[in-house]
Structure formats: C-alpha cells, structure tokens
Amino acid sequence: MAALDNITLYFSVPFNVSLQVFIDVIYYKYSTTGDVYRLGTCIAKTATSITCEILSTTPPPDNTNDYIFFVKDNSANTSGIVGYHGTVDMEITSTDKKELFAVNTEVFISS
C-alpha cells in the first residue's frame, strides 16, 4: 500500500467557506488531460490554503489552471427530521359537499 503524504495548496483568493476539515475530500481536474484525481481528506485550512492527505502514488497538481474542488461526505452532512412525525389539520369552511382527491408530501436530505 502507498504511503500517505501531506500537500498544501495555496490560492490567491479565498475559497468556499463550507469546506470542513477531516470530513471533505479534495479532488482536482488536470487541465491538460481532463483526468480527475482524488487528493485526499482535508486535514487543515486557512482562508487561502488547504492541506490534505495524498497517496504517494497520486500525481500532485502542477499547473495553476488545474481545477480544485471538494466533495462533501453525505453521511456526515445530513439534517432533517429523524424519528419525528408531523401532524396536519385540514378544514373545509364551506357547507357544500367536497371530495379530497389527494394529499402529498415531499421529504429530502438537505445539507
């Protein structure tokens, strides 16, 4: 198995503040070939730099035009109702006969 090294990437402008240390994984797209490489988990960050673990076999980015991005870990970034229920009261104010065709709801994972 390849050994783990650390790599620090520096940016001229601040990057997205939602990057989470020890949770998010850094990737880059090599500008000349279009190949995407997984650098590794972010282990430190400042306003204009990130440090991540990288396998010794992974080629590091070497071009200022390489596209750097990160992926959120969906198992660590979920929120919403867990183990709860919702109650809805519906009322018809008219005295005329009415028929309810359908009641729908939508639930989704949001992070």
NUMAR-906057 format. One record per residue (C-alpha): residue number from 1; residue in three letters; x, z, y. Coordinates in pm, 1 decimal, always signed. Each point is the difference from the previous one (the first is absolute). Example, Ala and Ser with C-alpha at 12.3 -4.5 7.8 and 13.67 -1.06 7.14 Angstrom:
% residues 2
[1, "ALA", [+1230.0, +780.0, -450.0]] [2, "SER", [+137.0, -66.0, +344.0]] 
//
This chain:
% residues 111
[1, "MET", [+0.0, +0.0, +0.0]] [2, "ALA", [+121.0, -81.0, +350.0]] [3, "ALA", [+106.6, +280.4, +231.0]] [4, "LEU", [-192.7, +90.8, +315.2]] [5, "ASP", [+161.4, -44.3, +339.6]] [6, "ASN", [-135.9, +59.2, +350.2]] [7, "ILE", [-38.3, -267.9, +264.7]] [8, "THR", [-89.2, +47.7, +366.7]] [9, "LEU", [-170.9, -278.8, +191.6]] [10, "TYR", [+8.8, -1.2, +381.3]] [11, "PHE", [-259.9, -161.7, +225.0]] [12, "SER", [+12.6, -92.2, +367.6]] [13, "VAL", [-360.3, +113.2, +53.5]] [14, "PRO", [-204.4, +284.9, -149.7]] [15, "PHE", [-187.7, -92.6, -316.3]] [16, "ASN", [-337.5, +105.4, -136.9]] [17, "VAL", [-44.2, +377.7, +24.4]] [18, "SER", [-207.8, +21.5, -319.1]] [19, "LEU", [+311.7, -24.3, -220.3]] [20, "GLN", [+14.3, +313.8, -217.0]] [21, "VAL", [+328.5, +142.6, -126.8]] [22, "PHE", [+26.5, +49.5, -380.6]] [23, "ILE", [-331.0, -185.4, -51.6]] [24, "ASP", [+21.1, -357.6, +131.7]] [25, "VAL", [+212.4, -273.8, -158.5]] [26, "ILE", [+207.8, -242.8, +210.2]] [27, "TYR", [+15.2, -373.0, -81.7]] [28, "TYR", [+159.1, -297.9, +169.4]] [29, "LYS", [-49.9, -374.9, -10.2]] [30, "TYR", [+327.2, -191.1, +0.9]] [31, "SER", [-37.1, -256.1, +280.0]] [32, "THR", [+196.3, -286.4, -157.3]] [33, "THR", [-158.1, -0.6, -348.8]] [34, "GLY", [-330.7, +181.6, +56.1]] [35, "ASP", [+73.6, +236.9, -288.8]] [36, "VAL", [-144.9, +351.1, +33.5]] [37, "TYR", [+214.9, +297.2, -102.0]] [38, "ARG", [-93.2, +363.6, -48.8]] [39, "LEU", [+252.4, +217.6, +180.5]] [40, "GLY", [-141.9, +336.7, -100.2]] [41, "THR", [-171.6, +314.0, +119.5]] [42, "CYS", [+46.4, +99.5, +363.8]] [43, "ILE", [+200.3, +325.1, +8.2]] [44, "ALA", [+53.1, +38.1, +377.7]] [45, "LYS", [-114.4, -156.3, +325.1]] [46, "THR", [+50.5, +11.8, +374.6]] [47, "ALA", [-179.3, -196.3, +271.1]] [48, "THR", [+223.9, -303.4, -57.6]] [49, "SER", [+155.4, +43.7, -345.8]] [50, "ILE", [-100.1, +58.3, -359.5]] [51, "THR", [+207.7, +114.8, -294.3]] [52, "CYS", [-107.4, -79.3, -353.2]] [53, "GLU", [+127.1, +16.8, -352.9]] [54, "ILE", [+121.5, -329.6, -140.9]] [55, "LEU", [+116.1, -95.5, -346.2]] [56, "SER", [+361.7, -110.3, -6.8]] [57, "THR", [-116.7, -329.6, -154.5]] [58, "THR", [-243.4, -81.3, +285.3]] [59, "PRO", [+147.3, -231.5, +264.4]] [60, "PRO", [-31.0, +167.3, +341.5]] [61, "PRO", [-146.7, -190.6, +295.1]] [62, "ASP", [+279.0, -180.5, +184.0]] [63, "ASN", [-181.9, -200.3, +263.8]] [64, "THR", [-174.9, +112.2, +318.2]] [65, "ASN", [-282.7, -242.1, -86.0]] [66, "ASP", [-86.2, +171.8, -329.3]] [67, "TYR", [-354.3, +139.0, +8.0]] [68, "ILE", [-5.7, +376.7, -70.6]] [69, "PHE", [-327.1, +161.7, -102.7]] [70, "PHE", [-128.0, +306.2, -182.4]] [71, "VAL", [-277.8, +65.5, -248.6]] [72, "LYS", [-216.0, +311.0, -0.9]] [73, "ASP", [-32.7, +188.9, -327.7]] [74, "ASN", [-374.4, -18.3, -70.8]] [75, "SER", [+6.1, +305.8, -227.5]] [76, "ALA", [+133.6, +216.0, +285.5]] [77, "ASN", [-207.5, -153.7, +281.1]] [78, "THR", [-361.5, +31.2, -97.8]] [79, "SER", [-266.2, +188.9, +187.2]] [80, "GLY", [-371.8, +35.5, -6.8]] [81, "ILE", [-266.5, +187.3, -181.5]] [82, "VAL", [+122.9, +155.2, -321.3]] [83, "GLY", [-242.4, +203.3, -206.1]] [84, "TYR", [-267.6, +9.2, +269.4]] [85, "HIS", [-338.6, -161.9, +34.2]] [86, "GLY", [-210.5, -130.3, +284.5]] [87, "THR", [-370.6, +49.4, +62.7]] [88, "VAL", [-219.6, -238.7, +195.4]] [89, "ASP", [-351.0, +68.2, +129.0]] [90, "MET", [-216.5, -304.6, +74.7]] [91, "GLU", [-329.3, +19.2, +181.6]] [92, "ILE", [-271.3, -255.3, +72.8]] [93, "THR", [-185.2, +76.7, +322.0]] [94, "SER", [-269.3, -263.0, -48.7]] [95, "THR", [-322.3, +72.0, -191.5]] [96, "ASP", [-1.4, -351.4, -147.2]] [97, "LYS", [+101.0, -49.3, -362.4]] [98, "LYS", [+373.4, -84.5, -29.7]] [99, "GLU", [+223.5, -98.8, -288.6]] [100, "LEU", [+368.8, +82.7, -20.0]] [101, "PHE", [+191.9, -300.1, -132.3]] [102, "ALA", [+354.2, +141.7, -24.0]] [103, "VAL", [+236.1, +270.9, +117.8]] [104, "ASN", [+372.5, -81.7, -6.0]] [105, "THR", [+323.9, +179.1, +64.2]] [106, "GLU", [+364.4, -96.8, +12.7]] [107, "VAL", [+296.6, +213.0, -103.1]] [108, "PHE", [+363.5, -100.3, +46.5]] [109, "ILE", [+347.0, +150.8, +0.7]] [110, "SER", [+139.9, +33.6, +349.0]] [111, "SER", [+347.6, +111.7, +98.7]] 
//
